[in-house]
Amino acid sequence: MRKTLPVLFLFLFIPAIFFGEDKDYFSDIGVTKVERDIDAVDFSIKSLSGKQYNLSDFKGKVVLLNFWATWCGPCKSEVNDIDTLYRTLKDENFTVMALDIREKGKVIRKFMNKNEIDFPVYLDDTGNIASQYGVNGIPTTFIIDPDGKVVGWAVGPRPWGSVSSVALMRSLMK
């Protein structure tokens, strides 16, 4: 029995010390954590492929809601990271809703093909949805939990493809 206690200690407590169950992945990637319940504003939008969606269609999943445009330098700098995150988690309870603001589908398709980007893109062709979310600059990203609550937000590019980002999204999945 005495020999099993140190081994048990190693398996039970050392991972928590090094990997921290309370690790703040929000801070690691520079995302502001929302401290109170805020319902995500539901909206209806067309995808780049022309299909109509509502944000509420994705209830039960973690949603990375990203407002961007193809002409935006900081947006361009994070699209590959968003794509890495999407490819890593797309088969789990996770999705990306990348809302391109006020651009034509033809321009977006060309950009997506050139950069070999697979994450889903939606057309906020009037900018109304961005206004509903108070977006003043792009990229702006909101993280929405499976219950439809905004749990974090960030203005500017972030390392979405990082280990900490993947860990954050997985920690929010139920």
C-alpha positions in Angstrom: 0.0 0.0 0.0 2.8 2.4 0.8 4.4 2.0 -2.6 1.2 2.7 -4.4 0.5 6.0 -2.7 3.5 7.9 -4.3 2.5 6.4 -7.7 -1.1 7.4 -7.2 0.1 10.9 -6.2 2.0 11.2 -9.5 -1.0 10.2 -11.6 -3.6 12.3 -9.7 -1.8 15.5 -8.7 1.2 16.1 -10.9 -0.9 16.6 -14.1 -3.0 19.3 -12.3 0.2 21.0 -11.1 1.8 21.1 -14.5 -1.3 21.4 -16.7 -3.5 23.2 -14.3 -7.2 22.4 -14.2 -7.7 26.1 -13.6 -5.5 27.2 -16.5 -6.7 30.5 -17.9 -6.7 29.8 -21.7 -8.6 33.0 -22.2 -5.6 35.0 -21.0 -3.1 32.8 -22.9 -4.6 33.8 -26.2 -5.6 37.4 -25.3 -9.3 36.9 -25.1 -11.4 38.9 -22.7 -13.5 36.6 -20.6 -17.1 37.6 -20.0 -17.9 37.3 -16.3 -21.7 37.4 -16.5 -24.2 35.6 -18.7 -24.8 37.4 -21.9 -27.0 35.8 -24.5 -25.6 35.9 -28.0 -27.8 37.9 -30.3 -29.5 35.5 -32.7 -29.4 36.4 -36.4 -30.2 35.0 -39.8 -27.5 35.0 -42.5 -26.6 33.4 -45.8 -23.5 31.3 -46.2 -21.1 31.8 -49.0 -22.7 28.8 -50.7 -26.1 30.6 -50.5 -27.8 28.6 -47.7 -29.6 30.4 -45.0 -28.6 29.9 -41.4 -29.4 31.2 -37.9 -26.8 31.4 -35.1 -29.3 29.4 -33.0 -28.9 26.5 -35.5 -25.5 25.9 -33.8 -26.8 25.7 -30.3 -25.0 22.8 -28.6 -21.7 23.7 -30.2 -19.0 26.2 -29.3 -19.0 28.9 -32.0 -16.1 31.1 -32.9 -18.0 34.1 -34.4 -15.5 36.1 -36.3 -16.2 39.4 -38.1 -13.7 40.1 -40.9 -13.0 41.1 -44.5 -10.6 40.0 -47.2 -9.1 43.5 -47.6 -8.2 43.7 -43.8 -4.5 43.1 -43.1 -5.0 41.9 -39.5 -7.8 39.6 -40.7 -5.6 38.1 -43.3 -3.0 37.4 -40.6 -5.3 35.2 -38.6 -7.3 33.3 -41.3 -4.8 30.4 -41.4 -4.9 30.1 -37.6 -8.8 30.1 -37.7 -8.6 27.5 -40.4 -6.2 25.4 -38.3 -8.6 25.6 -35.3 -11.5 24.7 -37.6 -9.8 21.7 -39.1 -8.7 20.5 -35.7 -12.2 20.7 -34.1 -14.7 20.5 -36.9 -15.6 16.9 -36.0 -16.3 17.9 -32.4 -19.0 20.2 -31.0 -17.4 23.2 -32.6 -17.8 25.5 -35.6 -16.6 28.7 -37.0 -19.0 31.4 -38.3 -16.8 33.9 -40.1 -18.9 36.8 -41.1 -17.4 38.8 -43.9 -18.6 42.4 -43.8 -19.8 44.2 -46.9 -18.0 42.2 -49.6 -19.2 40.3 -52.6 -19.2 36.5 -52.7 -17.0 36.4 -55.8 -14.2 38.4 -54.0 -14.5 36.1 -50.9 -14.4 32.9 -52.9 -11.3 34.0 -54.7 -9.6 34.8 -51.4 -10.7 31.5 -49.8 -9.5 29.4 -52.8 -6.2 31.3 -53.1 -5.4 30.8 -49.4 -6.9 27.2 -49.3 -9.2 28.1 -46.4 -12.0 25.7 -45.5 -13.9 27.3 -42.6 -17.5 28.4 -43.2 -18.0 32.0 -44.4 -21.2 34.0 -44.2 -22.2 37.2 -45.8 -23.0 40.2 -43.6 -23.4 42.3 -46.8 -25.1 45.2 -45.0 -23.0 45.2 -41.8 -26.2 45.0 -39.8 -25.1 41.9 -37.8 -21.7 43.5 -37.0 -23.6 46.6 -35.8 -25.8 44.4 -33.5 -22.6 43.0 -32.0 -21.1 46.5 -31.5 -18.2 45.7 -33.9 -16.1 48.9 -34.4 -13.0 47.3 -35.9 -12.0 44.1 -37.5 -11.2 41.4 -36.9 -13.5 41.1 -33.9 -14.2 37.7 -32.5 -16.8 36.4 -30.0 -16.7 32.9 -28.4 -20.2 31.5 -27.8 -20.7 28.5 -25.6 -23.0 25.5 -26.3 -25.8 27.3 -24.4 -25.7 30.3 -26.7 -23.9 32.6 -24.2 -21.1 34.9 -25.1 -18.1 33.8 -22.9 -15.3 35.8 -24.5 -14.4 38.4 -27.1 -11.3 39.8 -28.8 -10.5 42.7 -31.1 -7.6 42.1 -33.4 -5.9 38.9 -34.5 -5.3 36.1 -32.1 -3.4 32.8 -32.3 -6.6 30.7 -32.9 -4.6 27.7 -34.1 -2.6 27.5 -30.9 -2.6 24.7 -28.3 -4.2 27.1 -25.8 -7.0 28.0 -28.2 -7.8 24.4 -29.0 -7.8 23.7 -25.2 -10.1 26.6 -24.5 -12.6 25.5 -27.1 -12.5 21.9 -25.8 -13.0 23.2 -22.2 -16.2 24.9 -23.3 -17.6 21.9 -25.0 -20.2 19.8 -23.1 
